[in-house]
């Protein structure tokens, strides 16, 4: 009996670790996101700043625009890779932007 419980406990622990390492799948949004807005911005406030473009996000079943902003590079020559909406079976999935 103790051996059976130890095996079950080990399997539960391994499953929990797998979920933490792999993460949860991104949420799928059923409606196609609107086209990105055209944002007008001036020169950077400092040479080390990069424009992070705005994007549409889902909030309570409604589309909400997150405006773009200037951000300082985390390291020299870092490049911002913008987020994007990817079509998936049954809807759309958001991939967050990141520094490369």
N, C-alpha and C positions, 0 to 999 in steps of 0.2 A: 504494500500500500504506500509506504514511504517513497519507494522508488518511482512508482507511478506519479505521485504528486510532484516529485522532483523533476521528472521529465516534462510534465505539464507546465510547471513553473518556468523551466528553461525555455520551452517553446513560446510561452507568453512573453518572456523577457526578450528573446530573439526577434519576435514579431514587433515588439515595441521599438527595439533598436533599428530594425529595418525601416519602420515608418519614420523615425526621426532622421535617419540618414537619407532616405529617398524623398522625404517631404510629402506633403499632400499634393494631389494633382491640382493645377490651377482651375479656378471656377470658369465654367463655360457660360457665356452670355448669349441668349437666344437671338437678340436683335443685332443687326449689322451696325457698327458705330458710325456716326456721321463723319463726313470728310473733315480732316483737320482744318482749323481756322488759320487764316493767314495772319501772322503776327508781325507787327512792325517794331523793330528795335534799332537803337542807335549803336554807336561804337561801344566797345566794352569799357567798363569803368577802370579796368587795369589790364595790362597785357596778358596776365596769367588767368584771365577769366574767359569762360566759354559760354555761349548761349545754349541753354537747355530748353528745347522747344516744348510747348504745351501739348496736351493730349486730352482725349475724352476718357472719362471714367464713369463707371456705373455706380449710381448711388440711389438706393431705394427704388430701383426699377426705372430711374430717369437718367439721362445722359447729362453729365456735369463737366464743364470745361475746366481743366487745371491749367492756368496760364503759364507760359514760359518764364524763365528767369536767368540771370547771370549767376554762374557758379565758378569758384576758384578751382583750378586743376589740383587734384590731390598730389600730383608729382609732375615734374617737367615732361613735356611732350605727351601727356595723357590725352586720349581722344574720347569724346563722349559718343557712345553708340545709343541712338534714340530708341525708346520703346516702340513697340508696334503691336497692332492687333492682327492675329493670325486666324484665318478661317479653320475651323475644326468641325468634325462631325457633330452636328446638332447646334452649332453656333460659332462663337468667336472667343478667343483666349488672349489675354493681355500678357505681353512679355515686357517686363520693366526695363527701362534704360539702365546703362551701366558704364563705368569707366573702363577703358581698355588701354 
